[in-house]
Every structure is written in C-alpha cells, then in structure tokens.
Amino acid sequence: MEPSSRAKRITPSLTLSLGSKAKSLRAKGVDIVNLGSGEPDFDTPEFIKAAAMGSLDAGFTKYTPSSGIPELREAIADKLEADNGLSYDPSQITVSCGAKHACLNVLLATLETGDEVIIPAPYWLSYPEMVKIADGEPVIVPTRLENGYKITPEEFAEAMTPKTRMIILNSPGNPTGSVYTREEMEALARVAAEEDILILSDEIYEKILFDGEKHWSVASLDASFYPLTFTVNGFSKAYAMTGWRLGYVASPPWAAAAVEAIQSHSTSNVTSFAQKGALAAYRGPQDCVEAMTQEYQRRRDYLVAQIGSLPKVNFIRPQGTFYLLLEIGDTKLSSTQFAERLLEEEKVMVIPGVAFGDDRTVRLSYATDMDSLQRGVERLAGFLKRL
Ligand SMILES: *Cc1c(COP(=O)(O)O)cnc(C)c1O
C-alpha cells in the first residue's frame, strides 16, 4: 500500500523538525544556541491564561459553534474595524486552529484542481505545501534583497497566467522582516483586482512592527479589493499563544459560508476554553503586546549592529517580525550546508533558507533572550571568519 499522491507531494515542516532537534540536543546537555525558533520566547500574559482557566473551572467544556463563540467573533470584528479600518460582520469571521489552519481553509474553499497561486519567495514555508494539499499549483516568484524582498507589481503581472487564482501576501513577512508600504500594497492589489485574482493576506505579524512602521490591511485600501481578499490573523505571535492554536480568517461575503462549512466537517470549533483566552486577549489591556514588541526591537537593534560588521553576509534591516534573513551567497555554501556546519561546529541553530524557497539565505530568529543572542552572534562571527 502507498499513501495518496497528494500526501506524497507534501514536504514535512522543516522548521518544526529542526526545532524539535534543537530541543532534544539541549535535553542531552549540548549547549545549543537556538536562533531557529519560530515562536515568541515569552509566556502568554497572565490575564489571558486566567480567562481560559476560569472558563474551564466554570465548566465551559462543550462544543461551541464551528466558527467560534459569538462574543469572540464580535471582538475580532471590532478589532478589525478599530485597528485596520475593516468592516466585517461577525458572520464573515471563522475562528480556526491557528492562522495556519485559517489559510488552509481558505485554499480548500477557493481553489479548483490546478489553479495557480502566486507566492513571493522567500515565503513562509507552509504556503506552497498547503496549496498542494488543496490540489493547487504553487507558482514561486523570487524577490530580491535590493527590493527589500518585496514582489513588485511588474513581477506579479509577469507571473500571471490564465490559471492564476490567487496571490499570497504576508506583511510583515516571515522570514524577511519586510513590511510593504501602503503604496506598494495598493499597487499589487490593483494588479490583482484588474484580473479578479484573490488575495490571501496573512497579517499574523501585524503588531510586531519597529521604528513606528505602520501596517496596512489590503482589504481596507480600496472597495474593489475587499471582495477579493481574505484577511488572516491570529493570536500566536502578538500574544505569545502559539500552543493555544488560535487564528481566524475574515472572508468576503461570498466565501464565508464555504470556509465555515469546510472547517465544520474537519476540525469543528477551536478548543472552547482557548477561545475564552483569545477573547480576553482582544478585550483586555494591550500593553503586553507593546512590551514584547519593544523587546524584539531592542534585540533587532543589537543583532543588526553586530552582524553589520561581519564578513561574507548581507541582509536588510527587519522592519517587523522577530526574524532576520541573512544572505550567505558569498560563503559559497548552500543554506543547508551553512546551517549544518554552524550547528556542528558552533552549536548554533538557524533555519536554512531552502525551506523558504531561497537557498542563498538562512533565517535567524531573535525570539530568544539577549544572552543567547550575544553568544549566538559571537559564535556566528567565529564561524564566518574561519570560512
Ligand atoms: C507563525 C505563522 C503563522 C501561523 O500561526 P498560527 O496561528 O500559530 O497557526 C502564519 N503565518 C506566518 C507567516 C507565520 O509565521
């Protein structure tokens, strides 16, 4: 017997497997500096945990509506209005098991077999695999460091074919730390709107922005973008809630019922008491988000200052997220060779860019404490000097 051809087309998540490798090496006592992490190093804020625990104690342990409890969908609609200038009825919002699950629901609800989905690279590694799960065809469009790793309207238009159904945009972006300006976002969406191409806008890092940068939700920029756009967001990154599995999509009116139907027959609702935590996160004080973001910025500043003077590497200054993408082309190593040697020789974990569709890069995460960051940078410097 064999698994399905669909299953065989999919590559397992490299970041998740490398992450567990780092954890198991550390458990064996190896002094690993982990700059590979794809999640906040902070614990979930107390008031959010208290809300979930309180609801458990109160017996909130049954199925909820598939798309989420009404008060959470309302809180999300209010947030999208207040923060993003987006007007969604709660019925357009589906709360899912993470933003990842929200993306998959959208793809399953919109793609026909063979539909092409344009994905600018370097990309978040799950996009192409999720497109394949939905029987679509990922079309990877490389971007360039000189353009801040942002796809241009010309590059987008050039990648289009009659089979193009969607483009996936992710700003602030993982793994690049790039943030699209309002003008850039609008220009891309115009190209999409002219051809009725859908936009999956993954806004999960919206709150983790530096230097006073501003986030633009593409659906808010023009009335013609709204019916084409799926606005995806979640709680994992901004509120340090990765393990809770809580995200959502706000869909255009024509698609909301389809997204909900798919989820209702696969996972049903997100864990009942986790939804109460999410509700507290959106209705409660927001200073925790600001405090974590300030800390990421402090670390970003440190990393940029230290790495700026290292030989054989290049990078753009991240404007958001907790990643820095290191261009290693001058080392003549592939990203996998670079990451493996750095782990073996210096016990530093980074993620090879081949996982993100760019073999000339590796991703450094600064979702780790300052002390680890300092040791990581020292070891990286030693490694580069020896090359
Ligand atoms: C972490 C991440 C997600 C997924 O977040 P979950 O809500 O934990 O599923 C989605 N998109 C990007 C770009 C991410 O980095």
The ligand as a MOL file (V3000), in Angstrom:
LIG
                    3D

  0  0  0     0  0            999 V3000
M  V30 BEGIN CTAB
M  V30 COUNTS 15 15 0 0 0
M  V30 BEGIN ATOM
M  V30 1 C 3.5840 31.5790 12.6990 0
M  V30 2 C 2.9700 31.9240 11.3810 0
M  V30 3 C 1.6570 31.5680 11.0680 0
M  V30 4 C 0.8470 30.5830 11.8660 0
M  V30 5 O 0.4730 30.9340 13.0560 0
M  V30 6 P -0.5300 30.0360 13.8950 0
M  V30 7 O -1.6250 30.9980 14.2260 0
M  V30 8 O 0.2400 29.5880 15.0770 0
M  V30 9 O -1.0160 28.9180 13.0540 0
M  V30 10 C 1.1100 32.0100 9.8800 0
M  V30 11 N 1.8170 32.7410 9.0250 0
M  V30 12 C 3.0770 33.0790 9.2800 0
M  V30 13 C 3.7970 33.8860 8.2720 0
M  V30 14 C 3.7080 32.6650 10.4530 0
M  V30 15 O 4.9930 32.9610 10.6660 0
M  V30 END ATOM
M  V30 BEGIN BOND
M  V30 1 1 1 2
M  V30 2 1 2 3
M  V30 3 2 2 14
M  V30 4 1 3 4
M  V30 5 2 3 10
M  V30 6 1 4 5
M  V30 7 1 5 6
M  V30 8 2 6 7
M  V30 9 1 6 8
M  V30 10 1 6 9
M  V30 11 1 10 11
M  V30 12 2 11 12
M  V30 13 1 12 13
M  V30 14 1 12 14
M  V30 15 1 14 15
M  V30 END BOND
M  V30 END CTAB
M  END
